[in-house]
Amino acid sequence: MKSRVMACLFALMMLSPLAASSQVSVVVAIRPPPPLPVYVQPPVPAPGYLWTPGYWSWSVLDGDYYWVPGTWVLAPMPGYLWTPGYWGYYGGSYRWNAGYWGTYVGFYGGINYGFGYVGSGYQGGRWKRGVFQYNQAVNNVNTTVVRNVYNTKVVNVTNVTNVNRVSFNGGSGGVNARPTRQEEKVKLAKHIEPTPDQLKHEDTASRATTQKASVNRGVPQVAATPRPAELNAPGVARASNKDTLTANPVAGAAARPQDQGAEKHGAKQARREAQPATTQAPTASVPPTAPARHGKPEAMGATTSPPAGQDPERREPKAAKSAQTATGNGQRSDEQRAARQAQSEQAAAGGGQQSGGGQKSAKGERSAARENSNPQSPQQSPQQSPQQSAQLK
């Protein structure tokens, strides 16, 4: 009888932590959480440890998400399984639904956390006669340490295969999943809250600057740990995905100097490539304008000296041609005056002669005039014209 009373008291002590944890948490975020990172699960450290997937938690003080690494945790008692928490969209905000321990796995938003949590239920292990057995198909198990294993193939065994890695339920871009009837029953049942090790694990992650989403850009430095709160212990796993927050940088973040220099260099190069190639056409040399006289510039052709850089000899043929033209014109004028003078003297000397002699004299005069007007006989002088006229008589 006494032993039965002690057993009942022990049961009451164990049930004291039970609470209806299925209620929506008061943690509210103003924007959706980042996608789930990609990471490798550390090996199970010892028998009895169950895997609890990592998740994004919200810091009200910082106004930022931070990553709580996935880790192996001892179950609060045999036969209990972990139901992960999840973010849900409710009337314009995102609210956190806390995880809990129970004899069945309940609804966790349809989120594919991987490693047996494929969106509904848990396929990473099972309890059998008070001993937890691990499914090697989805867990990293060292069989020299843990021998309670089995192997059952599971679809979408890790979050690597979850292409979009969505981390919230409902709303724009969220997972569209609703709890089943069985999951609704589990939700209404009594649960065990997260263990002290789990709470310490979350608090440790909240204090690590590198776990903040604004710092790690969705790639946490510590994505998973072998045991709770051991973020610096050997065997921690780092996220291997690319940045997921580069399209939405933190407000006020300044670009690095090397990035600014590269941007300026790229802009200059683009301008040089966009500018069309031009060739300079040859231009004729124009003589400079002569100094102004009385406030008026000289005409372009009135310069007496050749322009700078021009050979003076190039102007000589034109000058010589002009001089020859002037000389020929003056010579013809002198010959014409001599012919007219000779004609006048002849008319005065033979005014009384016969008409026949006058005709001959006129013919001679015309011949003399033709000879004097010929430019090829410049040696003939005007003084010879009277003598020629006398001989013709």
Residue pairs with C-beta under 8 A, 6 or more apart in sequence:
14 77
15 190
17 76
17 192
17 193
18 190
18 191
18 192
19 190
19 191
19 192
19 193
20 188
20 190
20 191
21 98
21 100
21 191
21 193
22 97
22 100
22 106
22 187
22 188
22 191
24 88
24 90
24 95
24 97
25 85
25 95
25 96
25 97
25 98
26 95
27 57
27 58
27 60
27 95
27 96
28 58
28 93
28 94
28 95
28 96
29 58
29 65
29 87
29 93
29 94
29 95
29 96
30 63
30 93
30 94
31 94
32 87
32 89
32 94
32 167
32 168
32 171
32 173
32 174
33 56
33 58
33 65
33 87
33 94
33 167
33 168
33 213
34 56
34 65
34 167
34 213
34 218
34 244
34 245
35 164
35 165
35 166
35 167
35 218
35 241
35 244
36 54
36 56
36 111
36 112
36 113
36 114
36 159
36 162
36 165
36 166
36 167
37 54
37 67
37 165
37 218
37 219
37 220
37 223
37 239
37 240
37 241
37 244
38 159
38 160
38 165
38 239
38 240
38 241
39 54
39 70
39 159
39 223
39 224
39 237
39 238
39 239
39 240
40 140
40 224
40 237
40 240
41 51
41 70
41 115
41 139
41 140
41 158
41 224
41 237
42 72
42 140
42 224
42 225
42 226
42 235
42 236
42 237
43 140
43 141
43 142
43 145
43 226
43 235
44 51
44 72
44 134
44 139
44 140
44 141
44 142
44 145
44 146
45 72
45 145
45 226
45 227
46 145
46 146
47 131
47 132
47 145
47 146
47 148
48 74
48 75
48 132
49 72
49 73
49 74
50 72
50 73
50 74
50 75
50 81
50 82
50 125
50 132
51 70
51 71
51 72
51 73
51 82
51 115
51 116
51 124
51 125
51 139
52 70
52 71
52 72
52 73
52 82
52 84
52 99
52 198
53 70
53 84
53 113
53 114
53 115
53 117
54 67
54 68
54 69
54 70
54 71
54 113
54 220
54 223
54 224
55 67
55 68
55 84
55 85
55 86
55 113
55 167
56 65
56 66
56 67
56 68
56 87
56 167
56 213
57 65
57 66
57 67
57 68
57 96
57 202
57 205
57 206
58 64
58 65
58 96
59 65
59 66
59 206
59 212
62 212
64 212
64 213
64 214
65 212
65 213
66 205
66 206
66 208
66 211
66 212
66 213
67 205
67 211
67 213
67 216
67 220
67 222
67 223
68 201
68 202
68 205
68 206
68 211
69 201
69 205
69 211
69 220
69 222
69 223
69 224
69 225
69 231
69 236
69 237
70 113
70 115
70 223
70 224
70 225
71 201
71 224
71 225
71 226
71 227
71 228
71 230
72 226
72 227
72 228
73 82
73 195
73 197
73 198
73 201
73 228
74 195
74 197
75 81
75 82
75 101
75 132
76 101
76 192
76 195
77 192
78 127
78 130
78 131
78 132
79 103
79 127
79 130
80 101
80 102
80 103
80 192
81 101
81 102
81 103
81 104
81 105
81 122
81 127
82 99
82 100
82 101
82 105
82 122
83 99
83 100
83 101
83 102
83 105
83 106
83 107
83 108
83 186
83 191
84 99
84 108
84 111
84 113
84 117
85 96
85 97
85 98
85 99
85 108
86 96
86 97
86 108
86 109
86 111
86 167
86 168
86 169
87 94
87 95
87 96
87 97
87 109
87 167
87 168
87 169
88 94
88 95
88 97
88 109
88 168
88 169
88 170
89 168
89 169
89 170
89 171
89 174
90 170
94 168
94 171
97 108
97 109
98 193
98 194
99 108
99 194
100 106
100 191
100 192
100 193
100 194
101 191
101 192
101 193
101 194
101 195
102 186
102 189
102 190
102 191
102 192
103 189
104 182
104 186
104 189
105 121
105 122
105 186
106 179
106 183
106 186
106 187
107 120
107 179
107 180
107 183
107 184
107 186
107 187
108 117
109 168
109 169
109 175
109 177
110 119
110 120
110 169
110 175
110 176
110 177
111 117
111 119
111 166
111 167
111 168
111 169
111 175
112 118
112 119
112 156
112 159
112 162
112 165
113 159
114 138
114 156
114 157
114 158
114 159
114 160
114 161
114 162
115 124
115 138
115 139
115 157
115 158
115 159
116 122
116 123
116 124
116 125
116 135
116 138
116 139
116 154
116 157
117 124
118 154
118 155
118 156
118 157
119 156
119 175
119 177
120 177
120 180
120 183
123 135
123 138
123 152
123 154
124 134
124 135
124 138
124 139
125 132
125 133
125 134
125 135
125 139
126 132
126 133
126 135
127 133
131 148
132 148
133 148
133 149
133 150
134 141
134 146
134 148
134 149
134 150
135 149
135 150
135 151
135 152
135 154
136 143
136 149
136 150
136 151
137 151
137 152
137 153
137 154
137 157
138 154
138 157
138 158
141 149
143 149
156 162
159 165
165 241
166 173
166 174
166 175
168 174
168 175
169 175
169 176
169 177
170 176
179 187
194 202
197 228
197 229
198 228
200 228
200 229
201 225
201 228
201 229
203 229
204 229
204 231
205 211
205 222
205 231
208 221
208 222
208 231
209 215
210 216
210 220
210 221
210 222
211 220
211 221
211 222
213 245
214 245
214 250
216 239
217 243
217 244
217 245
217 246
218 239
218 241
218 243
218 244
218 245
219 239
219 241
219 242
219 243
219 244
220 238
220 239
221 238
221 239
222 231
222 236
222 237
222 238
223 237
223 238
223 239
224 236
224 237
225 231
225 233
225 235
225 236
225 237
226 233
226 235
226 236
227 233
230 236
255 263
285 307
285 309
285 310
286 300
286 307
287 300
287 303
287 306
287 307
287 310
288 303
288 307
288 308
289 297
289 298
289 300
290 297
290 298
290 299
290 302
290 303
291 298
292 298
306 312
306 314
306 315
328 375
331 375
331 378
332 373
332 375
334 382
335 372
335 373
335 382
336 372
336 373
337 382
338 372
338 381
338 382
338 385
339 368
339 369
339 372
339 373
339 385
341 382
341 385
342 365
342 368
342 369
342 372
342 382
342 385
342 386
342 389
343 365
343 369
345 385
345 386
345 389
346 361
346 365
346 386
346 389
349 389
350 357
350 358
350 361
350 393
353 361
357 393
360 392
360 393
361 389
361 392
361 393
363 392
364 388
364 389
364 392
365 389
368 385
368 388
368 389
371 377
371 380
372 380
372 382
372 385
